[in-house]
Structures are given as structure tokens and as C-alpha cells.
Amino acid sequence: MCGRYSLFSSSKSLSKELGLSIDIDLKPSYNIGPSDSVLAVYLDKEKQKRMLTFANWGLKTPQNFHINSRIETVDTSPRFRDAWQENRSLIPANGFYEWYQDGLIKQPYYIFHEEHKPIYFGGLDYILSEEERSAVIVTTEANERIKAIHSRMPLIIPLEHHEAWLNGEMSKEDAIQANQTIKLEAHTVSNRVNKVINNDTSLIEKKDPIKDDQLRLF
């Protein structure tokens, strides 16, 4: 799954890469979590142009709170299939966190593009009202680099596939295959990331693996 990520690229750099005018001042965040307001790119079908929005990460239902949707069932699940067909989005990030569990210890890892480029999660966009939107991140089976850490990862859409993803032409199979081409690196980080109140650059810095005598339960 995907439960935390970072975004600290400047508006200028994202604007250049996405081909969008970004007039908002993006504040860097190193510990974005569920229910946070997240930046998302969507396709305005009437204007046939990409647009930026902020959305709350997570979709509330009477029974559950969904932050992720599995790519394997995204087109058949009643909760996600309409958004899959009509309202896909891209969620920019600089990296994400996953936890490897070995007995009692849950070791957090920070995962990022090997060239330190922004990455873009495949997302689903929900328009709840004129003022409120929600976003769900699509997840997939972990690629070769990540599966030793965790079995799942966010679906990452390469730049050359952004248009096909947003206009709904990219199939599940093509998206899964494209995700496998992303070159990622990973390193262990401090378990301070376990608390969302912690949000600073030290969270993404490489740290020695947690030992039994350093274990903290949150």
C-alpha cells in the first residue's frame, strides 16, 4: 500500500516538467499522510487541458475510509470503477515510505527515483462538491527493487504515459508494465516518520537500520 510520501519540488520545477502554469506556492512536506490536502493533476475534458487542484487524500464511505485502490480490481470494484473510467489523476511526489516488518521491528524505508526526479502516482479523482475533492492512490504489486521491502507500492506513471493515463486510454496491463520500468532506490530512515507530526528534511535522510534496543512502538 501507500500510506506516506513526500513532495518538496518547487512550483517552478514541477511547472516545467508538467507543462502547466503553477501559480500556487507549494510548501515542502516530508510526511504527507491520509486526510492531508494533496496536489493532483487532472484532465478538464471540456477544455481538453490539464488542470491542478488540491484534494483530500482519502475517500470516506459509510463503512470505510479508502486511501488506496488496487490496480488489479480498480475497474470492477463499485467504489472505484467509475473514477477509473472517467476521473483519473496524477499525484506528484518526490518519494514514498514503506515499512519492512521483521518480528516486532517495523523498519521504514524511503523510496525515490534513482535520479532524484519527481515521480507521479496514478490516482483517482472524486468531485464531492464545488469546493471539495478527494483523491485515492492506485497501488500495484511491487517491482523488482521494492518487493524485498514490501509487496505493494503506488502505481507510478512515467512522464511519457501521462496523457494516456489522464484521458483513460491506458489499460491496467499497460500501466502495470510501465510501472516496472521506473528505476527506484531505497534506504532506511528514522522511525520518526511513524508520527505525522514530524515533518522535516531529516525524515528522508539515510539512517542506520533500527535495532531491538531502539524499538519504539507508536
Beta strands, then each sheet from edge to edge (+ up, - down):
strand 1: 5-7
strand 2: 29-32
strand 3: 37-44
strand 4: 49-57
strand 5: 59-60
strand 6: 65-66
strand 7: 68-70
strand 8: 88-93
strand 9: 95-102
strand 10: 105-113
strand 11: 119-127
strand 12: 133-141
strand 13: 152-154
strand 14: 184-188
sheet 1: 2+ 1- 9+ 10- 14+
sheet 2: 7+ 12+ 4+ 3- 8+ 11-
sheet 3: 5+ 6-
sheet 4: 7+ 12+ 13-
end
